[in-house]
Amino acid sequence: MPAKVDKECCTACGICADECPVGAITVEEYAVVNEDECIECGQCVEACPNDCITLD
């Protein structure tokens, strides 16, 4: 399963998007993962300072 962002938790800091090796994350009001591009590497999960991203 691709990474999931808790939009209530996300502060839109952009760190996850910067760390994503395939550019699958965009940030507007909160981070959004493009499920077709996500390779499930977990770098965004590790990078999020607020623990708002999970891989199921």
C-alpha positions as CSV (number, residue, x, y, z in Angstrom):
1,M,0.0,0.0,0.0
2,P,1.3,3.5,-0.8
3,A,2.1,5.9,2.0
4,K,-0.9,7.6,3.6
5,V,-0.9,11.1,5.1
6,D,-3.0,12.1,8.1
7,K,-4.2,15.4,6.8
8,E,-5.3,16.6,10.2
9,C,-1.8,16.1,11.5
10,C,0.2,17.4,8.5
11,T,1.6,20.9,8.8
12,A,2.6,21.1,5.1
13,C,6.2,21.6,6.0
14,G,7.3,19.9,2.8
15,I,10.1,17.7,4.3
16,C,8.4,14.5,3.0
17,A,8.2,15.9,-0.5
18,D,11.9,16.9,-0.4
19,E,12.9,13.4,0.8
20,C,10.7,11.4,-1.7
21,P,13.2,9.8,-4.2
22,V,10.5,9.6,-7.0
23,G,8.7,12.9,-6.5
24,A,5.4,11.2,-5.5
25,I,4.4,13.8,-2.9
26,T,3.0,17.3,-3.5
27,V,2.2,19.8,-0.8
28,E,-0.6,22.3,-0.7
29,E,-2.8,22.5,2.4
30,Y,-1.3,19.2,3.4
31,A,1.0,16.5,1.8
32,V,-0.6,14.3,-0.9
33,V,0.9,11.1,-2.1
34,N,0.4,10.1,-5.7
35,E,-0.4,6.4,-5.2
36,D,0.6,5.5,-8.8
37,E,4.1,6.9,-8.3
38,C,4.8,5.9,-4.7
39,I,7.3,3.0,-4.4
40,E,6.6,2.4,-0.7
41,C,10.2,3.0,0.3
42,G,9.3,4.7,3.6
43,Q,11.6,7.7,3.3
44,C,8.7,10.1,3.8
45,V,7.6,8.1,6.9
46,E,11.1,8.5,8.4
47,A,11.4,12.2,7.4
48,C,8.0,13.5,8.8
49,P,8.8,15.3,12.0
50,N,5.2,14.9,13.2
51,D,4.7,11.2,12.4
52,C,1.8,12.0,10.1
53,I,2.7,9.5,7.4
54,T,2.2,5.7,7.5
55,L,2.8,2.7,5.3
56,D,0.2,0.0,5.8
